[in-house]
Amino acid sequence: MNTEGRTMGLRLVVGADEAGVDYKDKVLEDLRQDPRVSEVTDIGVNRSDAPDDFTRPYPYVGIAAGEMIRDGAADRAILFCGTGIGVAIAANKVEGIRATAAHDSFSVERSVLSNDCQVLTMGQRVVGIELARRLVREWIGYTFDPASASAGKVKVLTDFEAC
Ligand SMILES: O=C(CO)[C@H](O)COP(=O)(O)O
């Protein structure tokens, strides 16, 4: 809810390296039309970028997205690279971030309901575009329940980071 009592939609970040840019752009179009989403920030890369920016390696993308969530500028991120693995590893380097690659419906569900992941990543070289779009639609529909049995397990991670 915002200060006027209205329900706020999700504030999302989308990003990709060169190997994931086509999927990022397609998903971005979907998210811009999704009524559950109030804001989408595209952190690149983009085909219109200068060559050095367009070939920005995946760690910069994952870290930038994680920092936006850590700093409260976004709620969640959806990132693409060739496999989804590199951007997930990078985002997980940011304190408080739980990121995972997932390419099936069950894992996408559990990434939120079990693990409270704020970042979903996918590989453009791994999964078809229609499945990727569907998984994004599903993922943004899940909300972690802090009263669930999974919450204590996630807390072990946040407590460890606080040490
Ligand atoms: O998939 C990637 C990293 O996980 C990236 O898009 C390509 O990385 P590379 O195989 O090291 O070029």
The ligand as an SDF file (V2000), in Angstrom:
LIG
                    3D

 12 11  0  0  0  0  0  0  0  0999 V2000
   25.5840  -17.5350  -19.8690 O   0  0  0  0  0  0  0  0  0  0  0  0
   26.4220  -16.7340  -19.5490 C   0  0  0  0  0  0  0  0  0  0  0  0
   27.0500  -16.7530  -18.2100 C   0  0  0  0  0  0  0  0  0  0  0  0
   26.4690  -17.7290  -17.3620 O   0  0  0  0  0  0  0  0  0  0  0  0
   26.8830  -15.6920  -20.4950 C   0  0  0  0  0  0  0  0  0  0  0  0
   25.8230  -15.2000  -21.2430 O   0  0  0  0  0  0  0  0  0  0  0  0
   27.9140  -16.2310  -21.4450 C   0  0  0  0  0  0  0  0  0  0  0  0
   29.0970  -16.4200  -20.7700 O   0  0  0  0  0  0  0  0  0  0  0  0
   30.3560  -17.0950  -21.4840 P   0  0  0  0  0  0  0  0  0  0  0  0
   29.9970  -18.5270  -21.7980 O   0  0  0  0  0  0  0  0  0  0  0  0
   31.4480  -16.9850  -20.4720 O   0  0  0  0  0  0  0  0  0  0  0  0
   30.6290  -16.2910  -22.7380 O   0  0  0  0  0  0  0  0  0  0  0  0
  1  2  2  0
  2  3  1  0
  2  5  1  0
  3  4  1  0
  5  6  1  0
  5  7  1  0
  7  8  1  0
  8  9  1  0
  9 10  2  0
  9 11  1  0
  9 12  1  0
M  END
$$$$
